[in-house]
Amino acid sequence: MAASKSTSEDCMSVKSQIKDLLAHMDPMIYLAGTADNSSEMLACLADMDPSFHKLELVRSLRKEMRDKLDQAIETHAVDYLEQHKGKMRADNPVDMLVEHIRTEDSFMNFVAGMQGSIRDTVQEIIDCFDDEIVTGMFSSEEDEATLNASPNDSNESSLNSSLNQSGLLFLHPAQYNNIAKSLSSKRESSTWTDSLNILVSVTPGEPVMQDCWPSLRKGLKECLLDESPGIVDRALKVHCKLLTSQVHNAVKEAYLNLLEAVAGFYMSKRLISKIPLKGEPMDVTKCENLVRILKVLTEFQQELPLLWVRYPERYIDDMIEATFNLLSINLGKRDNKIMSPLDLLALVDHQALWFKRWVHGQWGRSKVFLTMRSNSLVLMTAASFCIQYLEKCPGTIEGVSASVLSFSTVQYLRFVQYLNIVMTSICFSGGRKLFPINIQTKEELVTIQGLFQIFLRAFNDKSLKAVAMEISRQLQKFCCRDEVKCWIICDAGVVETLLLEVGQLDPNTERENKKLAKKCIPPMFLQSILQIFSSILSTQVGQNYVLLGRKRKASSKSNLTSVATKASEVLDLIYLVLENEDAGMEVRNEAIKICSLLLSSPLGIHICIQHPLVEKLIDLICREDAILSENIPFDDQLEAFEPLHINVQQSLPLLVAFLTTYRGIYILENKGRLTQLLEKVLPHLAKNGQLNTRILTCVCSSPLGSSVVGEYKLVCPYWDILCHLASVEEPGQQPPKEDDKEEVLMTAMAPLRALAASYHGSKLLFSDGGLLESLSDSLFSSDNLLEEVHFMALHILGSSMSVLDSVIYLETTLGYQEKLLAQQYAMSLDEGTSVIVDEKSVLRNHILVKSYLLGGTGERILPPAFIESPSTLLPHLFSSYPPPREYIPEKPLRSQHKKQNEVWRFLNDTRCGLHDSAWLNYCRKSVRSALVSGEDLKTWLVMDIMERALRVLVTSTDDLLIGSPLTNVSKKPTHSSAFSDSFMSTSEPRPPLRYIGSTPTESGNSESHLAAVELIIRYGSELQLLPSAGNFKENLLEILSFTQSRILCSYPERCDWFTMVVFLICGGSVEKCCSILSNLSGVLTGGVLWSCFSDSLSMTHELLPGEITMSGIIHNAQLVLSIENPTLFYAVQANEWWLWNMIGDWVRCIFLGVLPWQEVCNYVVIVLLHGPDFAVYFVVAFLRHMQNIILKYAGSPRCLTIIQTSTVTDWHAGEHLNFMEVLSRRHRRTILPSLTSFFYNLRHHYTSRQS
């Protein structure tokens, strides 16, 4: 009896173990469709499923094998060791032992016994299968745990297995037929409950594969329409299980059945009374079953886009089409008072998340909009309800009870849902193609523009606050940082409508009662309007629309003086807000943000700078008590300043906007507050990590700005980061790839190289307040010659070679040329004849050639700065000056014969003394004809043109430089006395300085000027611009002394490159050079062309050194480029402004070292003959010529490298002269006054410079 009981227990144990194993194998058998490969499935489970090895069957098999085979294994192991004398001779002794064991009788008996036991158990399971199903159907919940208990007692549940679906029922087709019959006929509630319980427990997706599925589907639909909450609950569970089964057909069928169930409520006379009415409060308990079905639908709809690319395309088409068919169900006139399925969706998903996710991806979006094109009722219903809701001016939203939603609440939820559907559709081009739409309440078709106009009506006192805020959020989300969508907003007239809405808030109509005027501002609506403006101005299209009053490129007749700008009205609104002391903190912050966005571009500051608000803001941030306080508390409790209620912290974005434009920098410097502002703002920005390269490079365009940056050592962290990246990796870290490391270093080096691309930036980096000690040690220390920091320092030094002033300054202060030559010699073989080639020696070679030889294309050959590929030809390295002839191209001998071209004939035919405006016009035409035809102007012709043209300009009152220290305009000069009568010194003449730097104050600049003189003389001799014999160095020094003593109002800080260019044009003639310079100093063109002269005018005019170049030429070039070629402008902006600084220094140097000599002369002649504004158009044309490189590498550090280490090729001014003339016709009425306005503001008190 005991033995029988033990045998029975063993059988039960094996039976449970086999069931558990089959449960693990069930998913694989299901996916494979057959159990023929069960052995391979078991092997796969053993390899993939960690819980497989913890099953009781596996454990028991291993235990029996150990018990029955342990002795045989030990015997074979001992025999093996004795045979081989304790050593393992076989390659794999385990395999050998396994082979021996498998031949043992004990093993064969064990396998035969186990196979028999398992076979009998499996047969018993098959025989009792039907009985167990019935027992499981009608067992109580207490027995269910016993019946489904798994013998797997491990810590891991069987459900944790990736290949396990244990605890599921397996039914025969006949059983499914019985369930379908029970659901199709109305029986007792318990019968439906039992059937639904069985369907919940079966394998997911299996019911759909049965032949009786249509009957099952119909029965499940009837269960969903049942009034019993329990039946509906179980029916929803069945559908949820099908929806999550990952079986494509099952998911589709369950989803479509849910849609049909919702439609069944509208088709049934019994259930239609359960649907809420539109004009009444909504009792949720009355339609609870319908809402629950919709809830399941929306939750699945939100997840469907994550999976639908895995489904057959026709399945998705059917599901989308069925969805929109349900949402556009035709209720008819009789049932039009009840809420539609689309209305009811607002209760469970008022943000229309399902719709947003369906159209988020391109694939789903095309499907949805294609369906909506053929079934447009959903979009029409949404737009129609939004229009009607806003036209009725909804009141307040009433409270909500536990189960009843008020009518106003339901209406608001419907409005929010429909608004989301409409705005989401408009967001995409496919949705915008669905417009215009036909709405019954409107006589005309409703367009996108018309919808926006209707939406904006919510911004008034009668509208509901929640409605206005929702529309504001939708419009902000729609256009924020999206150029195309912002264009749609602007094209719809949103800006004009918003300004019209706030026009009634203007307090000018109620000046007598200021308190009443302040109460006219509804804060919530005003904040919404400001937020929309902020989103619009966050895009370039929005800024251009507000500033220019147009969205597209300017026409041929357009100019900035006649545009219908909206900026003034926007600033009036900001002024109103900041004047109101009752305006909230958030409203004032939005107002300042809008103002900062308008002023952060050259176009914005140009248009808005004259507005009273901007003037008051400048006065506010420049107030003595606001800036000079020792510690400014950056908090909201800081007392606001009258008359504008704004504190210092709120003004920070405005300050940053001023610091990112050249005009803003010089405005603050003219106010005398730039230094104090930078001392407060820059450390604060650096502390918060907001000090970017753009701010640094723009601030360093001013000498005062660069000195403040150096005082606070703001560039030192950039070098520290570089040194950290270049240091040896810590132990245990994976060293980066060489290409990746180089890319990281170039990116980290970009801010320092951007600063080095300008004169003031180079001076800052190589100063005590910058990185002088670190860079000098890295550049010239023999210990760092082979280190990474030496290569990085060479990069920074190489960037400084882009500007002639930096080349001269660094040579006189560091003497880098001799030191780099010594390094090349140290890295050479055969006593300096052969220099070892590596990346550092190649870069040093590039720096040495570029700093010694001056010229453009055809005048010098720049060696490569880097070896791009192994196929690149290696440059000729050297270790002593002069450079090899390989870098100096052969130049043709200049003919001394004066060729009789059109310009020569024109000048020769002019009668002596007859030079007037008509002559100047003819001269322009002849020069233009020569340049456009590709003909080069000889240098002697350029000198003749300059000399004669200046005689005309000094006779024109419009062209004279008012207030010049050498100009007496009280007496109009005659033709014969243009030179002698027009210029008289306003101070006592000083004795000419024979050599530069003879005074103590100028001793610091003497070496720089002498080095520049030597460079220019060498350049002129190479180009045969100077006669073969002559003391040209003495002559040039004498001319420089003459200009300093008789023309310039102050000693120049930088080299006078223009005077040196005129010296070469005049062939070294002192008399002609002094005559041209003297005449030029009395005309407006001279103030633009001659940078050192315009810098010296700071003594007589309200003008700062460098202001004409950066705030005049470069600022206006930015203005023109942003209008004419926005793509190129934004590409230049992406390079953090270093290119603007570098081009500004090129303009100061008259493009020496950038363009060939002939093009330098062309620049001088074009500006002199056509007017000062052509300096701006020349810069724009020059950038347009370089746009391929700029656009290709926009925002990349590689752009800086390519521009700085290459030569400008294929540039000829004549090819771009037509383009410059077109720019002149479009913008001259704006650019010329902007450029020359600096020369009309005279200082009231002027003390002449003492010698």
Helices and strands as residue ranges (DSSP letters): H 2-32, H 38-48, G 50-54, H 56-83, H 93-102, H 105-127, H 129-138, H 141-147, G 158-160, H 173-184, H 189-201, G 207-209, H 213-224, H 229-243, H 248-267, G 272-274, E 282-283, G 284-287, H 288-303, G 304-306, G 308-310, H 313-327, H 341-348, H 353-358, H 362-374, H 377-391, E 404-405, H 407-426, H 429-432, H 448-455, G 456-458, H 465-479, H 483-491, H 494-502, G 503-505, G 507-510, H 514-519, H 523-537, H 540-548, H 567-579, H 585-599, H 602-608, H 612-621, H 624-627, H 652-659, H 662-670, H 674-687, H 693-699, H 703-711, H 716-726, H 738-756, H 759-765, H 772-780, G 782-784, H 788-800, H 804-814, H 816-826, E 828-829, E 834-835, H 839-852, G 885-887, H 902-909, H 917-932, H 939-953, G 957-959, G 1000-1002, H 1003-1022, H 1032-1042, I 1043-1047, H 1057-1065, H 1070-1080, H 1084-1089, H 1091-1096, G 1097-1099, H 1107-1107, I 1108-1114, H 1115-1124, H 1126-1133, H 1138-1148, H 1157-1170, H 1174-1185, H 1187-1192, H 1197-1205, H 1213-1236, G 1237-1240
